[in-house]
Amino acid sequence: MKTRVHIVMDDTEKAHLERAARRAGKSLSAWMREAALARAEAEAARELGTLDELRGFFAERAEREEGREPGWDAHREVIEASRRSGAAAS
């Protein structure tokens, strides 16, 4: 079974990616799917064998991500609220 994924981008980004896909002889969808799978595989293959590699991994994420991760209490509240709403629905 195949599922569609909706990606929001501006017209300039879309045109840029369409040109890259056309140069590769692919549809935009096929080109983006291939690029996403290659990136996911590369990240999965990356091993963190030393403390410096682990620090680098988290430094890279800190540069890329915004905001702060909620603490465990916030996560627990979401889990409990989900459980309560599920129990009420059954």
C-alpha positions in Angstrom: 0.0 0.0 0.0 1.3 3.5 -0.8 0.6 6.6 1.2 0.7 10.2 0.1 2.7 12.8 2.0 2.0 16.5 1.8 5.0 18.8 2.0 4.6 22.5 2.3 7.2 24.7 0.5 7.2 28.0 -1.3 7.2 28.2 -5.1 10.9 29.0 -5.3 11.8 25.9 -3.3 9.5 23.8 -5.4 11.0 25.1 -8.7 14.5 24.5 -7.5 13.7 20.9 -6.5 11.9 20.2 -9.7 14.9 21.3 -11.7 17.1 19.0 -9.7 14.7 16.1 -10.2 14.5 16.8 -13.9 18.3 16.8 -14.2 18.3 13.4 -12.5 15.6 12.2 -15.0 13.0 11.7 -12.2 9.7 13.0 -11.1 9.8 15.4 -8.1 8.1 12.7 -6.0 10.6 10.0 -6.9 13.6 12.3 -6.5 12.4 13.5 -3.0 11.6 9.9 -1.9 15.1 8.8 -3.0 16.7 11.7 -1.2 14.8 11.2 2.0 15.5 7.4 2.1 19.2 8.0 1.4 19.4 10.6 4.3 17.5 8.2 6.7 19.9 5.4 5.8 22.9 7.6 6.3 21.7 8.7 9.7 20.8 5.2 10.8 24.3 3.9 9.7 26.1 6.6 11.7 27.6 5.1 14.8 28.4 7.0 17.9 31.4 5.2 19.2 33.2 7.9 21.2 32.2 10.6 23.7 33.3 13.2 21.1 31.0 11.7 18.5 28.1 11.7 20.9 28.8 15.4 21.8 28.9 16.2 18.1 25.6 14.4 17.5 23.9 16.5 20.2 25.6 19.7 19.1 24.3 19.2 15.5 20.8 18.6 16.8 20.9 21.7 19.0 21.8 23.8 16.0 19.0 22.3 13.9 16.2 22.2 16.4 14.4 25.1 18.0 13.0 25.3 21.5 13.4 22.9 24.4 12.4 19.4 24.9 9.6 19.1 27.5 10.6 17.5 30.8 9.4 14.0 31.8 6.5 15.4 33.8 5.1 17.1 30.7 5.4 13.9 28.7 3.7 12.0 31.5 0.8 14.4 31.5 0.3 13.9 27.8 0.4 10.1 28.2 -2.1 10.2 31.1 -4.5 12.6 29.2 -4.4 10.2 26.3 -5.2 7.3 28.5 -8.1 9.1 30.1 -9.5 10.1 26.7 -9.2 6.6 25.4 -10.9 5.1 28.4 -13.8 7.6 28.0 -14.2 6.6 24.4 -14.6 2.9 25.0 
